[in-house]
């Protein structure tokens, strides 16, 4: 059985094991605390029946509503290796999508994923996400790996605005948010 609850500052001392995956972006303490204080409904942790940390998701609502770009954004999703392929990521993503739709009334949810992370890309496609565009050199490191900006339309997007301009290749400085 999985228990979901809002992330608390004390959780920061328990999820290092989850963040050891080389494809997981790890941030400094102040980054997590800022997200937690500004976007608490978007920060969720999953615990096993024994209290073991299974994974977490953090995100935010951003964009401009009048341009139909108001959306939920997945900043980080990570699941401990021993809990992968058990539905934890799907459950956490569904929670973020529900917050985006029911609390913030956004048009879509987006996320960035490393172009080389084929397992994550396939997983997100299985959740209904589509590649919207590629961002050249988005990730830091020696090779400056590209990111894929993936999106999923929510019920508020009745006219398909989520995917207008699909297929572009941009640079990080061209990102609106």
DRENZA-650873 format. One record per atom (N, C-alpha, C): atom name; x, z, y. Coordinates in steps of 0.02 Angstrom, whole numbers, plus 50000, padded with zeros to 5 digits. Example, Ala and Ser with C-alpha at 12.3 -4.5 7.8 and 13.67 -1.06 7.14 Angstrom:
+------+-------+-------+-------+
! atom !    xx !    zz !    yy !
+------+-------+-------+-------+
!    N ! 50660 ! 50390 ! 49716 !
!   CA ! 50615 ! 50390 ! 49775 !
!    C ! 50660 ! 50390 ! 49835 !
!    N ! 50642 ! 50354 ! 49888 !
!   CA ! 50684 ! 50357 ! 49947 !
!    C ! 50645 ! 50394 ! 50002 !
+------+-------+-------+-------+
% end
This chain:
+------+-------+-------+-------+
! atom !    xx !    zz !    yy !
+------+-------+-------+-------+
!    N ! 50041 ! 50000 ! 49941 !
!   CA ! 50000 ! 50000 ! 50000 !
!    C ! 50044 ! 50000 ! 50062 !
!    N ! 50026 ! 49959 ! 50111 !
!   CA ! 50063 ! 49954 ! 50173 !
!    C ! 50024 ! 49989 ! 50229 !
!    N ! 50059 ! 50029 ! 50268 !
!   CA ! 50029 ! 50060 ! 50326 !
!    C ! 50058 ! 50028 ! 50389 !
!    N ! 50014 ! 50006 ! 50434 !
!   CA ! 50036 ! 49979 ! 50498 !
!    C ! 50020 ! 50031 ! 50551 !
!    N ! 50067 ! 50038 ! 50598 !
!   CA ! 50055 ! 50081 ! 50655 !
!    C ! 50096 ! 50057 ! 50714 !
!    N ! 50078 ! 50081 ! 50772 !
!   CA ! 50117 ! 50063 ! 50831 !
!    C ! 50187 ! 50092 ! 50825 !
!    N ! 50234 ! 50054 ! 50849 !
!   CA ! 50304 ! 50075 ! 50851 !
!    C ! 50311 ! 50133 ! 50900 !
!    N ! 50355 ! 50180 ! 50885 !
!   CA ! 50370 ! 50235 ! 50931 !
!    C ! 50445 ! 50236 ! 50944 !
!    N ! 50467 ! 50268 ! 50997 !
!   CA ! 50540 ! 50271 ! 51010 !
!    C ! 50580 ! 50299 ! 50951 !
!    N ! 50552 ! 50347 ! 50914 !
!   CA ! 50587 ! 50376 ! 50857 !
!    C ! 50601 ! 50325 ! 50803 !
!    N ! 50560 ! 50272 ! 50799 !
!   CA ! 50571 ! 50220 ! 50748 !
!    C ! 50637 ! 50184 ! 50758 !
!    N ! 50663 ! 50184 ! 50818 !
!   CA ! 50726 ! 50150 ! 50832 !
!    C ! 50784 ! 50178 ! 50790 !
!    N ! 50777 ! 50239 ! 50767 !
!   CA ! 50830 ! 50270 ! 50727 !
!    C ! 50822 ! 50258 ! 50652 !
!    N ! 50772 ! 50218 ! 50633 !
!   CA ! 50758 ! 50209 ! 50562 !
!    C ! 50759 ! 50136 ! 50539 !
!    N ! 50766 ! 50088 ! 50584 !
!   CA ! 50759 ! 50019 ! 50561 !
!    C ! 50824 ! 49980 ! 50561 !
!    N ! 50882 ! 50012 ! 50568 !
!   CA ! 50945 ! 49976 ! 50566 !
!    C ! 50954 ! 49937 ! 50501 !
!    N ! 50933 ! 49965 ! 50445 !
!   CA ! 50940 ! 49932 ! 50380 !
!    C ! 50902 ! 49866 ! 50380 !
!    N ! 50845 ! 49864 ! 50413 !
!   CA ! 50805 ! 49803 ! 50416 !
!    C ! 50840 ! 49750 ! 50458 !
!    N ! 50875 ! 49771 ! 50509 !
!   CA ! 50908 ! 49724 ! 50555 !
!    C ! 50975 ! 49697 ! 50531 !
!    N ! 50996 ! 49715 ! 50471 !
!   CA ! 51061 ! 49692 ! 50447 !
!    C ! 51063 ! 49619 ! 50427 !
!    N ! 51005 ! 49588 ! 50421 !
!   CA ! 51001 ! 49517 ! 50403 !
!    C ! 51036 ! 49476 ! 50457 !
!    N ! 51082 ! 49430 ! 50438 !
!   CA ! 51118 ! 49392 ! 50489 !
!    C ! 51073 ! 49345 ! 50531 !
!    N ! 51013 ! 49330 ! 50508 !
!   CA ! 50968 ! 49288 ! 50546 !
!    C ! 50922 ! 49328 ! 50592 !
!    N ! 50927 ! 49394 ! 50590 !
!   CA ! 50886 ! 49437 ! 50632 !
!    C ! 50923 ! 49450 ! 50698 !
!    N ! 50889 ! 49437 ! 50753 !
!   CA ! 50917 ! 49453 ! 50818 !
!    C ! 50911 ! 49528 ! 50829 !
!    N ! 50966 ! 49560 ! 50845 !
!   CA ! 50967 ! 49631 ! 50859 !
!    C ! 50982 ! 49640 ! 50933 !
!    N ! 50943 ! 49682 ! 50965 !
!   CA ! 50948 ! 49692 ! 51037 !
!    C ! 50974 ! 49762 ! 51051 !
!    N ! 50991 ! 49775 ! 51115 !
!   CA ! 51013 ! 49841 ! 51134 !
!    C ! 50954 ! 49888 ! 51140 !
!    N ! 50967 ! 49951 ! 51140 !
!   CA ! 50916 ! 50003 ! 51141 !
!    C ! 50868 ! 49995 ! 51200 !
!    N ! 50894 ! 49981 ! 51259 !
!   CA ! 50851 ! 49975 ! 51318 !
!    C ! 50803 ! 49916 ! 51312 !
!    N ! 50823 ! 49864 ! 51277 !
!   CA ! 50779 ! 49806 ! 51268 !
!    C ! 50717 ! 49827 ! 51228 !
!    N ! 50729 ! 49861 ! 51172 !
!   CA ! 50673 ! 49885 ! 51130 !
!    C ! 50628 ! 49933 ! 51169 !
!    N ! 50658 ! 49979 ! 51206 !
!   CA ! 50619 ! 50027 ! 51244 !
!    C ! 50578 ! 49994 ! 51300 !
!    N ! 50606 ! 49944 ! 51331 !
!   CA ! 50569 ! 49907 ! 51383 !
!    C ! 50509 ! 49873 ! 51353 !
!    N ! 50518 ! 49839 ! 51296 !
!   CA ! 50462 ! 49807 ! 51263 !
!    C ! 50409 ! 49859 ! 51243 !
!    N ! 50432 ! 49914 ! 51216 !
!   CA ! 50386 ! 49966 ! 51193 !
!    C ! 50346 ! 49994 ! 51252 !
!    N ! 50377 ! 50002 ! 51309 !
!   CA ! 50340 ! 50030 ! 51366 !
!    C ! 50295 ! 49979 ! 51401 !
!    N ! 50315 ! 49915 ! 51401 !
!   CA ! 50275 ! 49864 ! 51435 !
!    C ! 50223 ! 49830 ! 51390 !
!    N ! 50237 ! 49827 ! 51325 !
!   CA ! 50193 ! 49790 ! 51278 !
!    C ! 50180 ! 49831 ! 51215 !
!    N ! 50155 ! 49892 ! 51221 !
!   CA ! 50148 ! 49934 ! 51161 !
!    C ! 50101 ! 49907 ! 51107 !
!    N ! 50049 ! 49870 ! 51127 !
!   CA ! 50003 ! 49843 ! 51077 !
!    C ! 50033 ! 49786 ! 51037 !
!    N ! 50089 ! 49759 ! 51061 !
!   CA ! 50124 ! 49705 ! 51026 !
!    C ! 50182 ! 49729 ! 50983 !
!    N ! 50191 ! 49793 ! 50975 !
!   CA ! 50249 ! 49820 ! 50940 !
!    C ! 50223 ! 49861 ! 50881 !
!    N ! 50231 ! 49834 ! 50820 !
!   CA ! 50202 ! 49864 ! 50760 !
!    C ! 50255 ! 49872 ! 50706 !
!    N ! 50251 ! 49927 ! 50670 !
!   CA ! 50296 ! 49939 ! 50614 !
!    C ! 50254 ! 49943 ! 50550 !
!    N ! 50283 ! 49919 ! 50494 !
!   CA ! 50252 ! 49923 ! 50428 !
!    C ! 50291 ! 49972 ! 50386 !
!    N ! 50254 ! 50018 ! 50355 !
!   CA ! 50284 ! 50070 ! 50312 !
!    C ! 50255 ! 50066 ! 50242 !
!    N ! 50297 ! 50080 ! 50193 !
!   CA ! 50273 ! 50082 ! 50123 !
!    C ! 50237 ! 50148 ! 50111 !
!    N ! 50208 ! 50155 ! 50052 !
!   CA ! 50172 ! 50217 ! 50035 !
!    C ! 50219 ! 50277 ! 50033 !
!    N ! 50284 ! 50265 ! 50027 !
!   CA ! 50332 ! 50320 ! 50026 !
!    C ! 50362 ! 50333 ! 50096 !
!    N ! 50341 ! 50293 ! 50145 !
!   CA ! 50367 ! 50302 ! 50213 !
!    C ! 50428 ! 50260 ! 50228 !
!    N ! 50447 ! 50217 ! 50180 !
!   CA ! 50504 ! 50172 ! 50191 !
!    C ! 50485 ! 50118 ! 50241 !
!    N ! 50530 ! 50103 ! 50287 !
!   CA ! 50519 ! 50051 ! 50336 !
!    C ! 50523 ! 49983 ! 50303 !
!    N ! 50469 ! 49946 ! 50305 !
!   CA ! 50465 ! 49880 ! 50273 !
!    C ! 50482 ! 49824 ! 50322 !
!    N ! 50462 ! 49832 ! 50385 !
!   CA ! 50474 ! 49781 ! 50435 !
!    C ! 50441 ! 49799 ! 50501 !
!    N ! 50451 ! 49757 ! 50549 !
!   CA ! 50419 ! 49767 ! 50614 !
!    C ! 50410 ! 49700 ! 50650 !
!    N ! 50367 ! 49701 ! 50700 !
!   CA ! 50357 ! 49643 ! 50743 !
!    C ! 50352 ! 49668 ! 50815 !
!    N ! 50381 ! 49630 ! 50860 !
!   CA ! 50374 ! 49646 ! 50931 !
!    C ! 50361 ! 49581 ! 50969 !
!    N ! 50321 ! 49586 ! 51020 !
!   CA ! 50304 ! 49528 ! 51059 !
!    C ! 50276 ! 49547 ! 51127 !
!    N ! 50244 ! 49498 ! 51158 !
!   CA ! 50215 ! 49509 ! 51225 !
!    C ! 50167 ! 49453 ! 51241 !
!    N ! 50128 ! 49463 ! 51293 !
!   CA ! 50086 ! 49410 ! 51321 !
!    C ! 50121 ! 49385 ! 51383 !
!    N ! 50123 ! 49319 ! 51392 !
!   CA ! 50158 ! 49290 ! 51449 !
!    C ! 50129 ! 49222 ! 51466 !
!    N ! 50152 ! 49193 ! 51521 !
!   CA ! 50130 ! 49127 ! 51541 !
!    C ! 50079 ! 49130 ! 51598 !
!    N ! 50055 ! 49072 ! 51616 !
!   CA ! 50007 ! 49066 ! 51671 !
!    C ! 49940 ! 49043 ! 51645 !
!    N ! 49890 ! 49084 ! 51658 !
!   CA ! 49823 ! 49069 ! 51632 !
!    C ! 49794 ! 49005 ! 51662 !
!    N ! 49803 ! 48995 ! 51727 !
!   CA ! 49773 ! 48936 ! 51759 !
!    C ! 49802 ! 48870 ! 51733 !
!    N ! 49861 ! 48872 ! 51702 !
!   CA ! 49891 ! 48813 ! 51672 !
!    C ! 49875 ! 48809 ! 51597 !
!    N ! 49835 ! 48855 ! 51573 !
!   CA ! 49819 ! 48860 ! 51501 !
!    C ! 49882 ! 48872 ! 51460 !
!    N ! 49930 ! 48908 ! 51489 !
!   CA ! 49992 ! 48925 ! 51455 !
!    C ! 49996 ! 49000 ! 51441 !
!    N ! 49942 ! 49037 ! 51452 !
!   CA ! 49939 ! 49108 ! 51437 !
!    C ! 49941 ! 49115 ! 51361 !
!    N ! 49991 ! 49150 ! 51336 !
!   CA ! 50000 ! 49152 ! 51263 !
!    C ! 50033 ! 49217 ! 51240 !
!    N ! 50026 ! 49230 ! 51175 !
!   CA ! 50063 ! 49283 ! 51143 !
!    C ! 50130 ! 49255 ! 51120 !
!    N ! 50181 ! 49296 ! 51125 !
!   CA ! 50248 ! 49274 ! 51105 !
!    C ! 50277 ! 49323 ! 51054 !
!    N ! 50302 ! 49297 ! 50998 !
!   CA ! 50336 ! 49338 ! 50948 !
!    C ! 50409 ! 49342 ! 50969 !
!    N ! 50431 ! 49401 ! 50989 !
!   CA ! 50501 ! 49410 ! 51008 !
!    C ! 50544 ! 49423 ! 50947 !
!    N ! 50519 ! 49462 ! 50901 !
!   CA ! 50556 ! 49477 ! 50839 !
!    C ! 50508 ! 49494 ! 50783 !
!    N ! 50522 ! 49467 ! 50726 !
!   CA ! 50487 ! 49484 ! 50664 !
!    C ! 50541 ! 49491 ! 50611 !
!    N ! 50544 ! 49547 ! 50579 !
!   CA ! 50593 ! 49555 ! 50526 !
!    C ! 50565 ! 49600 ! 50471 !
!    N ! 50582 ! 49583 ! 50410 !
!   CA ! 50559 ! 49619 ! 50351 !
!    C ! 50620 ! 49635 ! 50308 !
!    N ! 50623 ! 49697 ! 50284 !
!   CA ! 50678 ! 49718 ! 50240 !
!    C ! 50681 ! 49673 ! 50178 !
!    N ! 50740 ! 49656 ! 50154 !
!   CA ! 50746 ! 49610 ! 50097 !
!    C ! 50704 ! 49629 ! 50037 !
!    N ! 50700 ! 49693 ! 50021 !
!   CA ! 50662 ! 49712 ! 49960 !
!    C ! 50587 ! 49706 ! 49969 !
!    N ! 50563 ! 49694 ! 50030 !
!   CA ! 50491 ! 49686 ! 50041 !
!    C ! 50472 ! 49615 ! 50060 !
!    N ! 50519 ! 49569 ! 50055 !
!   CA ! 50503 ! 49499 ! 50071 !
!    C ! 50463 ! 49468 ! 50014 !
!    N ! 50423 ! 49419 ! 50032 !
!   CA ! 50379 ! 49384 ! 49984 !
!    C ! 50325 ! 49430 ! 49955 !
!    N ! 50308 ! 49481 ! 49994 !
!   CA ! 50255 ! 49528 ! 49974 !
!    C ! 50197 ! 49527 ! 50023 !
!    N ! 50199 ! 49482 ! 50071 !
!   CA ! 50145 ! 49477 ! 50120 !
!    C ! 50154 ! 49520 ! 50183 !
!    N ! 50210 ! 49554 ! 50189 !
!   CA ! 50221 ! 49597 ! 50247 !
!    C ! 50226 ! 49555 ! 50311 !
!    N ! 50263 ! 49501 ! 50310 !
!   CA ! 50270 ! 49459 ! 50369 !
!    C ! 50202 ! 49430 ! 50390 !
!    N ! 50164 ! 49408 ! 50342 !
!   CA ! 50097 ! 49380 ! 50356 !
!    C ! 50052 ! 49433 ! 50389 !
!    N ! 50055 ! 49494 ! 50363 !
!   CA ! 50015 ! 49548 ! 50390 !
!    C ! 50036 ! 49565 ! 50462 !
!    N ! 50101 ! 49568 ! 50474 !
!   CA ! 50126 ! 49582 ! 50541 !
!    C ! 50108 ! 49526 ! 50590 !
!    N ! 50116 ! 49464 ! 50568 !
!   CA ! 50098 ! 49407 ! 50611 !
!    C ! 50024 ! 49407 ! 50627 !
!    N ! 49982 ! 49422 ! 50578 !
!   CA ! 49910 ! 49424 ! 50589 !
!    C ! 49893 ! 49478 ! 50640 !
!    N ! 49927 ! 49535 ! 50637 !
!   CA ! 49917 ! 49588 ! 50685 !
!    C ! 49932 ! 49564 ! 50756 !
!    N ! 49989 ! 49530 ! 50765 !
!   CA ! 50007 ! 49505 ! 50831 !
!    C ! 49958 ! 49451 ! 50854 !
!    N ! 49937 ! 49408 ! 50809 !
!   CA ! 49888 ! 49356 ! 50828 !
!    C ! 49822 ! 49388 ! 50849 !
!    N ! 49801 ! 49441 ! 50814 !
!   CA ! 49739 ! 49476 ! 50832 !
!    C ! 49744 ! 49508 ! 50900 !
!    N ! 49801 ! 49539 ! 50915 !
!   CA ! 49811 ! 49568 ! 50982 !
!    C ! 49808 ! 49513 ! 51035 !
!    N ! 49840 ! 49457 ! 51021 !
!   CA ! 49841 ! 49401 ! 51069 !
!    C ! 49771 ! 49375 ! 51082 !
!    N ! 49732 ! 49370 ! 51029 !
!   CA ! 49664 ! 49342 ! 51036 !
!    C ! 49614 ! 49393 ! 51063 !
!    N ! 49613 ! 49452 ! 51035 !
!   CA ! 49560 ! 49500 ! 51049 !
!    C ! 49573 ! 49544 ! 51111 !
!    N ! 49635 ! 49559 ! 51125 !
!   CA ! 49651 ! 49601 ! 51183 !
!    C ! 49670 ! 49560 ! 51244 !
!    N ! 49713 ! 49510 ! 51234 !
!   CA ! 49739 ! 49472 ! 51290 !
!    C ! 49706 ! 49404 ! 51300 !
!    N ! 49664 ! 49383 ! 51253 !
!   CA ! 49627 ! 49320 ! 51259 !
!    C ! 49673 ! 49261 ! 51276 !
!    N ! 49726 ! 49252 ! 51236 !
!   CA ! 49774 ! 49199 ! 51248 !
!    C ! 49753 ! 49134 ! 51215 !
!    N ! 49785 ! 49080 ! 51236 !
!   CA ! 49771 ! 49014 ! 51209 !
!    C ! 49808 ! 49000 ! 51143 !
!    N ! 49867 ! 49029 ! 51136 !
!   CA ! 49907 ! 49016 ! 51076 !
!    C ! 49959 ! 49072 ! 51067 !
!    N ! 49993 ! 49070 ! 51011 !
!   CA ! 50050 ! 49114 ! 50998 !
!    C ! 50110 ! 49068 ! 50986 !
!    N ! 50167 ! 49087 ! 51014 !
!   CA ! 50228 ! 49048 ! 51001 !
!    C ! 50284 ! 49093 ! 50979 !
!    N ! 50337 ! 49062 ! 50952 !
!   CA ! 50396 ! 49097 ! 50929 !
!    C ! 50454 ! 49047 ! 50928 !
!    N ! 50514 ! 49074 ! 50927 !
!   CA ! 50573 ! 49032 ! 50919 !
!    C ! 50607 ! 49051 ! 50854 !
!    N ! 50632 ! 49000 ! 50819 !
!   CA ! 50665 ! 49011 ! 50755 !
!    C ! 50725 ! 48964 ! 50752 !
!    N ! 50778 ! 48989 ! 50721 !
!   CA ! 50838 ! 48948 ! 50713 !
!    C ! 50821 ! 48885 ! 50674 !
!    N ! 50847 ! 48829 ! 50698 !
!   CA ! 50834 ! 48765 ! 50666 !
!    C ! 50859 ! 48765 ! 50593 !
!    N ! 50911 ! 48804 ! 50579 !
!   CA ! 50939 ! 48806 ! 50511 !
!    C ! 50901 ! 48853 ! 50464 !
!    N ! 50855 ! 48892 ! 50490 !
!   CA ! 50820 ! 48942 ! 50449 !
!    C ! 50759 ! 48911 ! 50415 !
!    N ! 50772 ! 48871 ! 50366 !
!   CA ! 50719 ! 48833 ! 50333 !
!    C ! 50667 ! 48878 ! 50299 !
!    N ! 50689 ! 48934 ! 50272 !
!   CA ! 50641 ! 48980 ! 50240 !
!    C ! 50590 ! 49007 ! 50291 !
!    N ! 50615 ! 49028 ! 50349 !
!   CA ! 50570 ! 49053 ! 50401 !
!    C ! 50524 ! 48998 ! 50427 !
!    N ! 50552 ! 48939 ! 50437 !
!   CA ! 50511 ! 48883 ! 50461 !
!    C ! 50454 ! 48868 ! 50413 !
!    N ! 50470 ! 48866 ! 50348 !
!   CA ! 50418 ! 48854 ! 50297 !
!    C ! 50366 ! 48910 ! 50297 !
!    N ! 50389 ! 48972 ! 50305 !
!   CA ! 50343 ! 49028 ! 50307 !
!    C ! 50295 ! 49021 ! 50367 !
!    N ! 50322 ! 49007 ! 50426 !
!   CA ! 50280 ! 49000 ! 50485 !
!    C ! 50232 ! 48941 ! 50478 !
!    N ! 50255 ! 48886 ! 50449 !
!   CA ! 50210 ! 48830 ! 50438 !
!    C ! 50153 ! 48851 ! 50392 !
!    N ! 50168 ! 48892 ! 50342 !
!   CA ! 50117 ! 48918 ! 50297 !
!    C ! 50066 ! 48962 ! 50332 !
!    N ! 50087 ! 48992 ! 50389 !
!   CA ! 50042 ! 49033 ! 50429 !
!    C ! 50003 ! 48992 ! 50480 !
!    N ! 50015 ! 48925 ! 50481 !
!   CA ! 49979 ! 48881 ! 50527 !
!    C ! 50016 ! 48862 ! 50590 !
!    N ! 50080 ! 48878 ! 50595 !
!   CA ! 50120 ! 48860 ! 50654 !
!    C ! 50147 ! 48789 ! 50646 !
!    N ! 50156 ! 48756 ! 50704 !
!   CA ! 50184 ! 48689 ! 50705 !
!    C ! 50242 ! 48688 ! 50754 !
!    N ! 50292 ! 48645 ! 50739 !
!   CA ! 50348 ! 48637 ! 50785 !
!    C ! 50322 ! 48602 ! 50847 !
!    N ! 50330 ! 48635 ! 50904 !
!   CA ! 50309 ! 48607 ! 50968 !
!    C ! 50366 ! 48569 ! 51001 !
!    N ! 50426 ! 48598 ! 51001 !
!   CA ! 50484 ! 48565 ! 51032 !
!    C ! 50548 ! 48598 ! 51007 !
!    N ! 50604 ! 48568 ! 51023 !
!   CA ! 50670 ! 48595 ! 51005 !
!    C ! 50705 ! 48615 ! 51070 !
!    N ! 50739 ! 48673 ! 51066 !
!   CA ! 50776 ! 48698 ! 51124 !
!    C ! 50850 ! 48697 ! 51106 !
!    N ! 50887 ! 48651 ! 51138 !
!   CA ! 50959 ! 48642 ! 51124 !
!    C ! 50999 ! 48705 ! 51142 !
!    N ! 51042 ! 48728 ! 51096 !
!   CA ! 51089 ! 48782 ! 51110 !
!    C ! 51056 ! 48848 ! 51130 !
!    N ! 50997 ! 48861 ! 51105 !
!   CA ! 50959 ! 48921 ! 51123 !
!    C ! 50994 ! 48985 ! 51100 !
!    N ! 51021 ! 48984 ! 51040 !
!   CA ! 51052 ! 49044 ! 51011 !
!    C ! 51126 ! 49047 ! 51029 !
!    N ! 51148 ! 49108 ! 51046 !
!   CA ! 51218 ! 49117 ! 51063 !
!    C ! 51260 ! 49115 ! 51000 !
!    N ! 51324 ! 49103 ! 51009 !
!   CA ! 51369 ! 49099 ! 50952 !
!    C ! 51414 ! 49039 ! 50960 !
!    N ! 51460 ! 49031 ! 50913 !
!   CA ! 51509 ! 48977 ! 50920 !
!    C ! 51479 ! 48907 ! 50920 !
!    N ! 51424 ! 48898 ! 50884 !
!   CA ! 51394 ! 48831 ! 50880 !
!    C ! 51335 ! 48822 ! 50927 !
!    N ! 51312 ! 48876 ! 50959 !
!   CA ! 51254 ! 48870 ! 51004 !
!    C ! 51195 ! 48837 ! 50970 !
!    N ! 51173 ! 48867 ! 50915 !
!   CA ! 51122 ! 48836 ! 50874 !
!    C ! 51056 ! 48823 ! 50912 !
!    N ! 51024 ! 48768 ! 50894 !
!   CA ! 50959 ! 48751 ! 50923 !
!    C ! 50904 ! 48795 ! 50895 !
!    N ! 50852 ! 48803 ! 50934 !
!   CA ! 50792 ! 48839 ! 50912 !
!    C ! 50734 ! 48790 ! 50908 !
!    N ! 50689 ! 48804 ! 50863 !
!   CA ! 50625 ! 48768 ! 50861 !
!    C ! 50573 ! 48814 ! 50893 !
!    N ! 50537 ! 48789 ! 50941 !
!   CA ! 50482 ! 48825 ! 50972 !
!    C ! 50420 ! 48806 ! 50932 !
!    N ! 50393 ! 48855 ! 50895 !
!   CA ! 50336 ! 48843 ! 50853 !
!    C ! 50274 ! 48876 ! 50884 !
!    N ! 50216 ! 48843 ! 50876 !
!   CA ! 50155 ! 48869 ! 50906 !
!    C ! 50097 ! 48865 ! 50857 !
!    N ! 50050 ! 48911 ! 50870 !
!   CA ! 49987 ! 48911 ! 50833 !
!    C ! 49931 ! 48920 ! 50884 !
!    N ! 49884 ! 48874 ! 50884 !
!   CA ! 49827 ! 48878 ! 50931 !
!    C ! 49781 ! 48934 ! 50909 !
!    N ! 49752 ! 48968 ! 50958 !
!   CA ! 49702 ! 49019 ! 50946 !
!    C ! 49634 ! 48992 ! 50967 !
!    N ! 49579 ! 49025 ! 50948 !
!   CA ! 49513 ! 48998 ! 50962 !
!    C ! 49498 ! 48981 ! 51035 !
!    N ! 49531 ! 49015 ! 51082 !
!   CA ! 49519 ! 49000 ! 51153 !
!    C ! 49539 ! 48929 ! 51172 !
!    N ! 49587 ! 48900 ! 51136 !
!   CA ! 49610 ! 48832 ! 51151 !
!    C ! 49563 ! 48782 ! 51117 !
!    N ! 49509 ! 48768 ! 51151 !
!   CA ! 49458 ! 48722 ! 51123 !
!    C ! 49474 ! 48649 ! 51135 !
!    N ! 49523 ! 48635 ! 51179 !
!   CA ! 49537 ! 48565 ! 51196 !
!    C ! 49606 ! 48541 ! 51174 !
!    N ! 49644 ! 48581 ! 51137 !
!   CA ! 49708 ! 48559 ! 51111 !
!    C ! 49766 ! 48563 ! 51161 !
!    N ! 49760 ! 48602 ! 51214 !
!   CA ! 49812 ! 48609 ! 51264 !
!    C ! 49877 ! 48637 ! 51234 !
!    N ! 49871 ! 48676 ! 51182 !
!   CA ! 49929 ! 48708 ! 51152 !
!    C ! 49984 ! 48658 ! 51134 !
!    N ! 49964 ! 48599 ! 51113 !
!   CA ! 50012 ! 48550 ! 51087 !
!    C ! 50024 ! 48490 ! 51133 !
!    N ! 50001 ! 48492 ! 51195 !
!   CA ! 50015 ! 48437 ! 51241 !
!    C ! 50090 ! 48436 ! 51254 !
!    N ! 50120 ! 48378 ! 51256 !
!   CA ! 50192 ! 48372 ! 51267 !
!    C ! 50233 ! 48387 ! 51205 !
!    N ! 50202 ! 48387 ! 51147 !
!   CA ! 50236 ! 48404 ! 51084 !
!    C ! 50293 ! 48354 ! 51070 !
!    N ! 50347 ! 48380 ! 51041 !
!   CA ! 50402 ! 48338 ! 51018 !
!    C ! 50461 ! 48332 ! 51066 !
!    N ! 50458 ! 48365 ! 51122 !
!   CA ! 50513 ! 48360 ! 51171 !
!    C ! 50574 ! 48399 ! 51147 !
!    N ! 50631 ! 48381 ! 51175 !
!   CA ! 50693 ! 48418 ! 51166 !
!    C ! 50713 ! 48441 ! 51236 !
!    N ! 50722 ! 48507 ! 51243 !
!   CA ! 50739 ! 48535 ! 51309 !
!    C ! 50799 ! 48580 ! 51304 !
!    N ! 50825 ! 48600 ! 51363 !
!   CA ! 50880 ! 48648 ! 51366 !
!    C ! 50850 ! 48716 ! 51383 !
!    N ! 50887 ! 48771 ! 51366 !
!   CA ! 50859 ! 48838 ! 51379 !
!    C ! 50838 ! 48850 ! 51451 !
!    N ! 50874 ! 48821 ! 51499 !
!   CA ! 50857 ! 48832 ! 51569 !
!    C ! 50790 ! 48798 ! 51589 !
!    N ! 50765 ! 48755 ! 51545 !
!   CA ! 50701 ! 48722 ! 51558 !
!    C ! 50641 ! 48762 ! 51532 !
!    N ! 50654 ! 48817 ! 51497 !
!   CA ! 50599 ! 48859 ! 51473 !
!    C ! 50565 ! 48892 ! 51532 !
!    N ! 50499 ! 48895 ! 51529 !
!   CA ! 50460 ! 48923 ! 51584 !
!    C ! 50462 ! 48999 ! 51584 !
!    N ! 50468 ! 49031 ! 51525 !
!   CA ! 50465 ! 49104 ! 51521 !
!    C ! 50527 ! 49130 ! 51487 !
+------+-------+-------+-------+
% end
